[in-house]
Amino acid sequence: MTKTTTQPGAPLPLNQILAGDCIETMNSLPEGSVDLIFADPPYNLQLKGELHRPDNSKVDAVDDHWDQFSSFAAYDQFTRDWLRAARRLLKPSGAIWVIGSYHNIFRVGAAMQDAGYWMLNDVVWRKSNPMPNFKGKRLTNAHETLIWASKEENAKYTFNYEALKALNDGVQMRSDWVLPICTGHERLKDENGDKAHPTQKPESLLHRVLVATTNPGDVVLDPFFGTGTTGAVAKMLGRDFIGIEREEAYRRAATERLARVRKFDASGLEVTGSKRAEPRVPFGQVVERGMLRPGEELYSVGNRFKAKVRADGTLVGNDIKGSIHQVGAAYEKAPSCNGWTYWHFKRDGKMIPIDILRQQIRAEMEADQRPAH
């Protein structure tokens, strides 16, 4: 865990915690070597004085030296510097997540755009158990904001859409995530029984981020490693990590934590694949191959509508002509329709979705691409 300077051509220091300043250390690592960055930078909270509960007990707030900057200008310069170093490390297909509060996230977001990152989403992490506002002079601060961005516009970043949908009970994942803050057995304590780190993030948050935007074997960098939540979840999910942390106490806590983490069984690391990543199969190919014949009738879900297959792979029905998607949308008076799941054909009295035929062609395509032994 000593400070590491990586020479050109040297292997990446995978699954290690590097000691030192995050900017200097990132600048020492090989360019274009990282798939994802998760950054939880100092929030620059600008706290004035101590905060007490109604019973006069002191709140364990973030008042550490690493969160203190002399001015907004100093914080902005620090932000620009670490974002520039981070972007250099990302592969062309790489992406970054940055988490913050209202104190800093707007300044960070502007700096990200200035640096050339391309915004993909902002995500609101709504805390199901936030700390109350003891003074009653403001709203209870019940959320933090994450910014997800690719290295540049038109980058082919990873997004496991179907996996997130499966994680959300089959419903499309939204950009507001309701998750509890880190408490109980997950909250690391120091030798005095106090919080080992004041802003330790819950593993559930990193689990969702990594499942959504990385694949097994990807390299995940956390330049503000703290007590190692990113590394712990990466290890469990079969991803490689690189942590950078300058505070010795945090490195020590993270090292002990990571030693206790077990990687999931390989069979548990696979997630539901994105349909967009599968080979595209035009419906016309189904017709060309004789899987469906021109003039054969297709039936909608519920058998309410029908249309005939044409030789060019389009459909015709009730004076409507067009693709399997266009005709389905016209019947349903909807802006769009997934014709592959909407239309069915009949075999032996049974209704079978035409998507079965597409999957058959895809399976054959994948078999053709496998190397011969």
C-alpha positions in Angstrom: 0.0 0.0 0.0 2.9 2.3 -0.6 2.8 5.1 -3.1 3.1 3.5 -6.6 4.5 5.1 -9.7 3.6 3.0 -12.8 6.2 2.9 -15.5 5.0 2.7 -19.2 4.1 -0.9 -20.0 4.0 -1.9 -16.4 1.0 -3.9 -15.2 -1.8 -2.1 -13.5 -1.8 -2.2 -9.7 -5.1 -4.2 -9.6 -6.9 -4.8 -6.4 -4.5 -2.6 -4.4 -4.9 0.5 -2.3 -2.4 3.1 -3.4 -1.3 5.6 -0.8 -0.9 9.3 -1.8 -2.6 12.3 -3.4 -5.3 11.2 -5.8 -4.2 13.6 -8.6 -0.5 12.7 -8.5 -1.3 9.0 -8.2 -3.8 9.0 -11.1 -1.2 10.9 -13.3 1.2 8.0 -12.6 -1.1 5.3 -14.0 -1.3 4.3 -17.6 -3.6 6.3 -19.9 -6.8 4.7 -21.1 -6.6 1.8 -18.6 -9.8 2.0 -16.6 -13.4 1.0 -17.5 -15.2 2.9 -14.8 -14.5 5.5 -12.1 -16.6 6.0 -9.0 -15.7 9.2 -7.2 -16.9 10.4 -3.8 -14.9 13.6 -3.6 -14.8 16.0 -0.6 -18.1 17.8 -0.3 -16.7 21.1 1.0 -19.5 21.4 3.5 -18.3 24.7 4.9 -19.6 23.8 8.4 -19.5 26.6 11.0 -19.4 25.4 14.6 -20.7 22.2 16.2 -24.1 20.7 15.6 -26.1 19.3 18.5 -29.2 17.2 18.9 -32.2 18.4 21.0 -30.8 16.4 23.9 -27.6 18.4 23.5 -25.5 15.5 22.3 -23.0 16.3 19.6 -23.7 15.2 16.0 -20.7 13.4 14.4 -20.6 15.6 11.3 -18.1 15.9 8.6 -15.5 18.3 9.9 -12.3 16.5 8.9 -9.4 18.4 7.4 -9.7 16.7 4.0 -13.1 18.3 3.5 -11.9 21.9 4.2 -10.9 24.3 1.4 -9.9 28.0 1.7 -12.4 29.2 -0.9 -14.7 28.1 -3.7 -12.0 29.0 -6.1 -9.6 26.6 -4.4 -12.2 23.8 -4.4 -13.0 24.4 -8.1 -9.3 24.2 -9.0 -9.0 20.9 -7.1 -12.1 19.6 -8.9 -10.8 20.5 -12.3 -7.4 18.9 -11.6 -8.8 15.5 -10.4 -11.4 15.4 -13.1 -8.7 15.9 -15.8 -6.5 13.2 -14.3 -9.5 10.8 -14.1 -10.6 11.4 -17.7 -7.1 10.6 -18.9 -7.3 7.2 -17.3 -10.7 6.2 -18.9 -10.8 3.9 -21.9 -12.7 5.4 -24.9 -15.7 3.3 -23.7 -15.2 4.4 -20.1 -17.6 6.2 -17.8 -17.6 8.0 -14.5 -20.0 8.3 -11.5 -19.6 11.3 -9.1 -21.6 11.6 -6.0 -22.2 14.8 -4.0 -24.5 17.0 -2.0 -26.0 20.4 -2.7 -22.8 21.9 -1.4 -20.7 20.7 -4.3 -22.5 18.7 -7.0 -23.5 21.7 -9.1 -19.9 23.0 -9.2 -18.6 19.5 -10.0 -21.2 19.0 -12.7 -20.2 22.2 -14.5 -16.5 21.2 -14.2 -17.3 17.8 -15.7 -18.9 19.4 -18.8 -16.1 21.8 -19.2 -13.6 18.9 -19.0 -15.3 17.1 -21.9 -17.4 14.5 -20.1 -20.8 13.7 -21.7 -23.7 13.7 -19.2 -25.8 10.5 -19.3 -28.0 10.8 -16.2 -28.2 12.4 -12.8 -29.5 10.0 -10.2 -31.1 11.1 -6.9 -30.2 8.8 -4.1 -33.2 9.2 -1.7 -32.2 8.1 1.7 -34.9 6.0 3.4 -33.5 6.8 6.8 -31.9 10.3 6.6 -30.5 12.3 9.5 -33.2 14.8 10.7 -32.7 18.5 10.6 -32.3 19.2 14.3 -32.5 23.0 14.2 -35.8 23.0 12.1 -34.6 25.9 9.9 -34.3 24.0 6.7 -35.8 20.9 4.9 -34.4 17.6 6.1 -31.6 16.8 3.7 -32.8 13.4 2.5 -30.9 12.8 -0.7 -27.6 13.0 -2.5 -27.0 13.4 -6.3 -25.0 11.2 -8.5 -23.8 12.2 -12.0 -23.2 9.5 -14.5 -21.2 10.5 -17.6 -19.3 8.9 -20.4 -15.7 10.0 -21.4 -17.1 11.8 -24.4 -20.1 12.2 -26.6 -21.0 9.1 -28.7 -18.8 6.8 -26.5 -20.0 3.2 -26.4 -20.3 3.0 -22.6 -21.6 -0.1 -20.7 -25.2 0.0 -19.6 -26.8 -3.3 -18.5 -30.4 -2.1 -19.0 -32.0 -5.6 -18.7 -30.0 -6.4 -15.5 -31.3 -3.2 -13.8 -34.8 -4.0 -15.0 -34.5 -7.5 -13.5 -33.1 -5.9 -10.3 -36.3 -3.7 -10.1 -38.8 -6.6 -10.4 -39.2 -6.3 -14.1 -39.9 -2.6 -14.2 -37.6 -0.1 -16.0 -35.2 1.4 -13.5 -35.8 5.1 -12.7 -33.3 7.8 -11.9 -34.5 8.1 -8.2 -33.1 5.3 -6.0 -34.5 4.7 -2.6 -31.8 3.1 -0.5 -30.9 3.3 3.2 -27.8 5.1 4.5 -24.9 3.0 5.8 -25.9 1.7 9.3 -25.7 -1.3 11.6 -23.2 -4.0 11.0 -22.1 -2.5 7.6 -21.0 0.8 9.3 -17.2 0.4 10.1 -16.1 1.5 13.5 -12.6 2.5 14.8 -10.9 1.3 17.9 -12.9 3.8 20.0 -16.2 2.6 18.6 -16.7 5.8 16.5 -17.4 5.8 12.8 -14.3 4.9 10.9 -15.4 7.3 8.1 -18.1 10.0 8.3 -19.4 9.5 4.8 -19.2 5.8 4.3 -21.5 4.8 1.4 -23.8 1.8 1.6 -22.8 -1.3 -0.4 -26.3 -1.4 -2.0 -25.6 1.9 -3.8 -22.3 0.6 -5.3 -23.9 -2.7 -6.1 -26.4 -1.0 -8.3 -23.8 1.2 -9.9 -21.5 -1.6 -10.8 -24.2 -4.0 -12.0 -25.6 -1.3 -14.2 -22.4 0.0 -15.8 -19.6 -2.6 -15.6 -19.1 -6.3 -16.5 -17.1 -9.0 -14.7 -13.3 -8.4 -15.2 -13.7 -4.6 -15.7 -11.3 -2.3 -13.9 -13.0 0.2 -11.5 -11.0 3.1 -10.0 -12.0 5.0 -6.9 -9.7 8.0 -6.3 -11.3 8.8 -2.9 -11.3 5.2 -1.6 -12.0 5.9 2.0 -12.9 2.7 3.8 -13.2 0.8 0.6 -16.9 0.3 -0.2 -16.2 0.5 -4.0 -13.4 -2.1 -3.6 -15.5 -4.4 -1.4 -18.4 -4.5 -3.9 -16.1 -4.8 -6.9 -14.4 -7.8 -5.3 -17.8 -9.5 -4.6 -18.9 -8.9 -8.1 -15.8 -10.1 -9.9 -14.5 -6.7 -10.9 -11.0 -5.5 -10.4 -10.4 -2.3 -8.5 -7.8 0.3 -7.9 -8.2 2.4 -4.8 -6.4 5.7 -4.0 -6.4 7.0 -0.4 -4.1 9.4 1.3 -5.3 8.9 4.9 -3.6 6.0 6.7 -6.5 5.3 9.1 -8.9 4.8 6.2 -6.4 2.6 4.3 -6.0 0.4 7.3 -9.8 0.1 7.8 -10.3 -0.7 4.1 -7.6 -3.3 4.0 -9.1 -5.2 7.0 -12.5 -4.9 5.3 -11.4 -6.2 2.0 -9.7 -9.2 3.6 -13.1 -10.3 4.9 -14.8 -10.0 1.5 -15.5 -13.2 -0.5 -16.0 -13.1 -4.3 -19.3 -14.4 -5.5 -19.4 -17.8 -7.2 -18.7 -17.3 -10.9 -22.2 -18.5 -11.9 -23.6 -15.7 -9.8 -21.7 -12.9 -11.5 -23.5 -13.1 -14.8 -26.4 -10.6 -15.2 -29.3 -10.3 -17.7 -27.8 -9.2 -20.9 -28.9 -6.2 -22.9 -31.0 -7.0 -25.9 -29.3 -4.2 -27.7 -26.0 -6.1 -27.5 -27.5 -9.1 -29.3 -27.1 -9.4 -33.1 -29.8 -7.5 -35.1 -32.1 -9.7 -37.0 -34.5 -8.0 -39.6 -37.9 -9.6 -39.8 -37.3 -9.9 -43.5 -34.7 -12.5 -42.8 -37.3 -14.7 -41.1 -39.3 -14.5 -44.3 -36.3 -15.1 -46.6 -35.4 -18.3 -44.7 -39.0 -19.7 -45.0 -39.6 -19.7 -41.2 -42.8 -17.7 -42.1 -44.3 -17.7 -45.6 -45.7 -14.7 -47.6 -49.4 -14.6 -47.1 -49.2 -16.3 -43.6 -51.3 -14.6 -41.0 -49.9 -13.2 -37.7 -52.0 -12.5 -34.7 -51.7 -9.8 -32.0 -51.5 -10.3 -28.3 -55.0 -11.4 -27.2 -55.8 -12.4 -30.8 -57.6 -9.0 -31.3 -55.9 -8.1 -34.6 -54.3 -9.9 -37.5 -52.1 -9.1 -40.5 -50.5 -11.0 -43.4 -46.8 -11.4 -44.0 -45.6 -9.9 -47.3 -42.6 -11.1 -49.4 -40.5 -8.1 -48.4 -40.9 -8.6 -44.7 -43.6 -6.1 -44.1 -47.2 -6.7 -43.0 -50.5 -5.7 -44.4 -53.8 -5.6 -42.6 -57.0 -3.5 -42.6 -55.5 -1.0 -45.1 -52.4 -0.7 -42.9 -48.9 -1.5 -44.4 -45.6 -1.3 -42.8 -43.0 -3.1 -40.6 -44.0 -5.4 -37.8 -43.6 -2.5 -35.4 -45.5 0.1 -37.4 -48.5 -2.1 -38.0 -48.7 -3.1 -34.4 -48.5 0.5 -33.3 -51.2 1.5 -35.7 -53.6 -1.1 -34.5 -52.9 -0.1 -30.8 -53.0 3.6 -31.7 -49.7 3.8 -29.8 -46.5 5.8 -30.6 -44.4 2.6 -30.8 -44.7 -1.1 -30.6 -42.2 -4.0 -30.2 -43.5 -6.2 -33.1 -41.3 -9.1 -32.0 -43.3 -9.6 -28.9 -46.6 -8.3 -30.2 -47.1 -10.6 -33.1 -47.7 -14.4 -33.0 -48.1 -17.2 -35.5 -50.1 -20.4 -35.1 -48.6 -23.9 -35.1 -50.7 -26.9 -34.2 -53.4 -24.6 -32.7 -50.9 -22.9 -30.5 -50.0 -19.2 -30.5 -46.2 -18.7 -30.7 -44.4 -15.3 -30.5 -42.4 -14.5 -33.6 -39.5 -13.6 -31.3 -38.9 -17.4 -31.0 -37.8 -17.3 -34.7 -35.5 -14.4 -34.1 -33.8 -16.2 -31.1 -33.3 -19.2 -33.3 -31.5 -17.2 -35.9 -29.4 -15.5 -33.2 -28.4 -18.9 -31.8 -27.3 -20.1 -35.2 -25.3 -16.8 -35.7 -23.5 -17.3 -32.3 -22.7 -20.9 -33.1 -21.1 -19.9 -36.4 -18.9 -17.4 -34.6 -17.5 -19.9 -32.1 -14.0 -21.1 -32.9 -13.6 -24.6 -34.3 -11.8 -27.1 -32.0 
